[in-house]
Amino acid sequence: MSKTNSLRCPLCGKGRIADIPSGAEQSQYRLFALHRAEHPDLIAKCPKCGEQIGITVLTPGCSPPDPHAHPLYGICSGIN
């Protein structure tokens, strides 16, 4: 099995939210306390504090998506 790194809860700092490949940069993932207005790629629950954590996977070289943008535009596909 290959080595992995852990993403920790941004609220309590103790709970392991997810594992990422050892070659992946932690800056590719944005973890945040989940609020209704946000649309994460994934949702996890912290095993330590019990809070719901949103996870957005950022594509290298792209900015985070604009939540007010049209769903077909603003996607980093090289044609923006």
N, CA, C and O of each residue as an XYZ file, in Angstrom:
320
protein
N       0.852     -1.182      0.000
C       0.000      0.000      0.000
C       0.897      1.244      0.000
O       1.900      1.293      0.712
N       0.531      2.230     -0.792
C       1.342      3.439     -0.881
C       1.078      4.347      0.313
O       0.023      4.276      0.944
N       2.039      5.188      0.608
C       1.930      6.119      1.733
C       0.930      7.229      1.398
O       0.834      7.677      0.255
N       0.196      7.657      2.412
C      -0.775      8.737      2.237
C      -0.542      9.814      3.283
O       0.129      9.580      4.287
N      -1.094     10.985      3.046
C      -1.106     12.083      4.007
C      -2.551     12.318      4.417
O      -3.474     12.034      3.654
N      -2.743     12.830      5.609
C      -4.091     13.053      6.116
C      -4.486     14.511      6.039
O      -3.673     15.404      6.277
N      -5.753     14.746      5.701
C      -6.351     16.078      5.794
C      -7.064     16.133      7.134
O      -7.892     15.272      7.433
N      -6.752     17.131      7.941
C      -7.324     17.260      9.281
C      -8.466     18.268      9.299
O      -8.547     19.152      8.446
N      -9.327     18.123     10.262
C     -10.474     19.017     10.434
C      -9.984     20.453     10.604
O      -9.115     20.710     11.437
N     -10.531     21.401      9.821
C     -10.119     22.799      9.951
C     -10.665     23.464     11.217
O     -10.215     24.548     11.587
N     -11.623     22.829     11.876
C     -12.209     23.419     13.079
C     -11.485     22.988     14.346
O     -11.066     23.832     15.139
N     -11.334     21.680     14.544
C     -10.707     21.205     15.774
C      -9.243     20.817     15.568
O      -8.478     20.758     16.531
N      -8.847     20.551     14.315
C      -7.467     20.186     14.018
C      -7.089     18.780     14.419
O      -5.945     18.373     14.216
N      -8.013     18.025     14.981
C      -7.703     16.687     15.479
C      -8.248     15.569     14.604
O      -7.575     14.559     14.401
N      -9.451     15.736     14.089
C     -10.093     14.679     13.329
C      -9.484     14.488     11.951
O      -9.209     15.463     11.252
N      -9.269     13.233     11.553
C      -8.774     12.924     10.209
C      -9.971     12.860      9.271
O     -10.805     11.961      9.378
N     -10.052     13.814      8.354
C     -11.192     13.933      7.456
C     -11.040     13.018      6.252
O     -11.995     12.355      5.847
N      -9.846     12.979      5.679
C      -9.617     12.162      4.487
C      -8.122     11.918      4.326
O      -7.300     12.631      4.901
N      -7.784     10.911      3.543
C      -6.400     10.647      3.178
C      -6.199     11.031      1.721
O      -7.076     10.821      0.883
N      -5.032     11.596      1.430
C      -4.678     11.954      0.053
C      -3.364     11.262     -0.296
O      -2.582     10.946      0.600
N      -3.109     11.023     -1.579
C      -1.856     10.381     -1.980
C      -0.653     11.186     -1.506
O      -0.722     12.410     -1.398
N       0.441     10.500     -1.226
C       1.626     11.179     -0.695
C       2.187     12.208     -1.668
O       2.836     13.158     -1.230
N       1.964     12.057     -2.968
C       2.460     13.019     -3.951
C       1.565     14.222     -4.144
O       1.949     15.173     -4.825
N       0.378     14.200     -3.559
C      -0.573     15.304     -3.735
C      -0.250     16.445     -2.776
O       0.179     16.218     -1.645
N      -0.458     17.653     -3.236
C      -0.254     18.832     -2.401
C      -1.522     19.094     -1.579
O      -2.630     19.044     -2.112
N      -1.360     19.369     -0.303
C      -2.531     19.662      0.524
C      -3.224     20.937      0.086
O      -4.401     21.135      0.386
N      -2.504     21.815     -0.626
C      -3.111     23.059     -1.106
C      -4.109     22.807     -2.242
O      -4.819     23.729     -2.644
N      -4.176     21.578     -2.766
C      -5.158     21.232     -3.801
C      -6.544     21.032     -3.208
O      -7.522     20.908     -3.945
N      -6.635     21.001     -1.888
C      -7.896     20.717     -1.214
C      -8.224     21.861     -0.274
O      -7.383     22.292      0.515
N      -9.456     22.349     -0.364
C      -9.926     23.400      0.541
C     -10.949     22.780      1.467
O     -11.995     22.314      1.015
N     -10.662     22.769      2.749
C     -11.571     22.244      3.758
C     -12.171     23.409      4.524
O     -11.471     24.359      4.874
N     -13.468     23.334      4.783
C     -14.146     24.442      5.461
C     -15.375     23.932      6.187
O     -15.927     22.886      5.844
N     -15.799     24.686      7.197
C     -17.037     24.366      7.903
C     -18.185     24.520      6.912
O     -18.279     25.530      6.215
N     -19.031     23.546      6.853
C     -20.096     23.537      5.854
C     -21.240     24.459      6.246
O     -21.776     24.382      7.351
N     -21.599     25.333      5.311
C     -22.754     26.217      5.457
C     -23.666     25.964      4.265
O     -23.204     25.486      3.229
N     -24.917     26.266      4.388
C     -25.902     25.953      3.346
C     -25.607     26.616      2.006
O     -25.935     26.047      0.965
N     -25.008     27.781      1.997
C     -24.795     28.520      0.746
C     -23.615     27.983     -0.060
O     -23.452     28.351     -1.223
N     -22.799     27.130      0.528
C     -21.616     26.639     -0.165
C     -21.894     25.288     -0.813
O     -22.740     24.523     -0.350
N     -21.166     25.009     -1.896
C     -21.370     23.774     -2.646
C     -20.042     23.036     -2.781
O     -19.336     23.207     -3.775
N     -19.695     22.215     -1.788
C     -18.431     21.490     -1.846
C     -18.508     20.316     -2.823
O     -19.593     19.888     -3.218
N     -17.341     19.807     -3.201
C     -17.281     18.594     -4.020
C     -17.607     17.370     -3.175
O     -18.221     16.417     -3.654
N     -17.191     17.405     -1.918
C     -17.405     16.294     -0.988
C     -17.812     16.845      0.363
O     -17.507     17.990      0.696
N     -18.506     16.021      1.144
C     -18.869     16.385      2.503
C     -18.439     15.238      3.407
O     -18.689     14.069      3.112
N     -17.788     15.589      4.512
C     -17.361     14.590      5.485
C     -17.754     15.081      6.876
O     -18.006     16.267      7.086
N     -17.799     14.151      7.809
C     -18.094     14.508      9.192
C     -16.842     14.239     10.018
O     -16.267     13.153      9.947
N     -16.427     15.219     10.791
C     -15.238     15.057     11.625
C     -15.517     14.018     12.708
O     -16.503     14.130     13.437
N     -14.656     13.010     12.815
C     -14.882     11.983     13.841
C     -14.614     12.476     15.261
O     -15.008     11.811     16.219
N     -13.959     13.616     15.419
C     -13.648     14.137     16.762
C     -14.680     15.161     17.233
O     -15.251     15.006     18.312
N     -14.924     16.207     16.437
C     -15.849     17.263     16.891
C     -17.269     17.090     16.341
O     -18.197     17.735     16.829
N     -17.452     16.230     15.334
C     -18.779     15.952     14.806
C     -19.319     16.953     13.808
O     -20.443     16.797     13.331
N     -18.543     17.986     13.478
C     -19.004     19.004     12.527
C     -18.911     18.485     11.088
O     -18.055     17.661     10.763
N     -19.812     18.987     10.233
C     -19.745     18.655      8.815
C     -18.703     19.545      8.157
O     -18.675     20.757      8.368
N     -17.844     18.916      7.352
C     -16.742     19.605      6.690
C     -16.927     19.493      5.180
O     -17.086     18.393      4.649
N     -16.907     20.627      4.494
C     -16.955     20.642      3.042
C     -15.542     20.536      2.488
O     -14.605     21.112      3.040
N     -15.398     19.799      1.398
C     -14.106     19.640      0.741
C     -14.268     20.036     -0.716
O     -15.115     19.498     -1.428
N     -13.449     20.980     -1.149
C     -13.410     21.373     -2.554
C     -12.048     20.968     -3.099
O     -11.013     21.288     -2.515
N     -12.060     20.261     -4.224
C     -10.820     19.843     -4.868
C     -10.474     20.905     -5.907
O     -11.222     21.125     -6.860
N      -9.329     21.559     -5.709
C      -8.890     22.627     -6.603
C      -7.982     22.048     -7.680
O      -7.072     21.274     -7.384
N      -8.232     22.426     -8.927
C      -7.391     22.000    -10.033
C      -6.195     22.930    -10.110
O      -6.372     24.148    -10.114
N      -4.961     22.385    -10.173
C      -3.793     23.271    -10.253
C      -3.908     24.239    -11.428
O      -4.266     23.847    -12.539
N      -3.600     25.506    -11.168
C      -3.654     26.524    -12.210
C      -5.022     27.138    -12.400
O      -5.192     28.006    -13.256
N      -5.996     26.710    -11.628
C      -7.355     27.251    -11.735
C      -7.726     27.917    -10.420
O      -7.243     27.534     -9.355
N      -8.580     28.905    -10.511
C      -9.068     29.535     -9.293
C     -10.299     28.774     -8.819
O     -10.934     28.076     -9.609
N     -10.646     28.898     -7.540
C     -11.860     28.242     -7.053
C     -13.076     28.710     -7.839
O     -13.117     29.861     -8.273
N     -14.070     27.842     -8.032
C     -15.242     28.229     -8.811
C     -16.043     29.336     -8.146
O     -16.122     29.426     -6.921
N     -16.633     30.176     -8.986
C     -17.493     31.248     -8.508
C     -18.878     30.653     -8.277
O     -19.488     30.155     -9.223
N     -19.397     30.690     -7.039
C     -20.701     30.078     -6.770
C     -21.852     30.760     -7.497
O     -22.948     30.206     -7.572
N     -21.612     31.979     -8.044
C     -22.666     32.701     -8.750
C     -22.552     32.533    -10.263
O     -23.387     33.050    -11.005
N     -21.539     31.825    -10.721
C     -21.327     31.653    -12.157
C     -22.308     30.632    -12.729
O     -22.828     29.781    -12.007
N     -22.545     30.729    -14.002
C     -23.373     29.753    -14.695
C     -22.684     28.399    -14.607
O     -21.462     28.344    -14.745
N     -23.414     27.294    -14.382
C     -22.770     25.994    -14.189
C     -21.913     25.531    -15.364
O     -21.005     24.724    -15.166
N     -22.168     26.009    -16.571
C     -21.383     25.555    -17.718
C     -20.167     26.434    -17.981
O     -19.314     26.083    -18.795
N     -20.079     27.578    -17.297
C     -18.965     28.489    -17.499
C     -18.142     28.590    -16.227
O     -18.642     28.304    -15.139
N     -16.910     28.986    -16.350
C     -16.067     29.130    -15.183
C     -15.362     27.845    -14.791
O     -14.611     27.819    -13.816
N     -15.597     26.785    -15.539
C     -14.920     25.517    -15.278
C     -13.560     25.577    -15.970
O     -13.467     25.964    -17.135
N     -12.520     25.198    -15.257
C     -11.182     25.281    -15.830
C     -10.995     24.130    -16.818
O     -10.668     23.012    -16.419
N     -11.199     24.402    -18.082
C     -11.056     23.371    -19.098
C     -10.059     23.782    -20.167
O      -9.858     23.067    -21.149
N      -9.438     24.935    -19.973
C      -8.480     25.422    -20.956
C      -9.128     26.244    -22.063
O      -8.429     26.751    -22.940
N     -10.470     26.388    -22.037
C     -11.155     27.153    -23.074
C     -11.785     28.410    -22.517
O     -12.545     29.078    -23.218
N     -11.484     28.754    -21.255
C     -12.079     29.944    -20.632
C     -11.522     31.194    -21.235
O     -11.905     32.295    -20.837
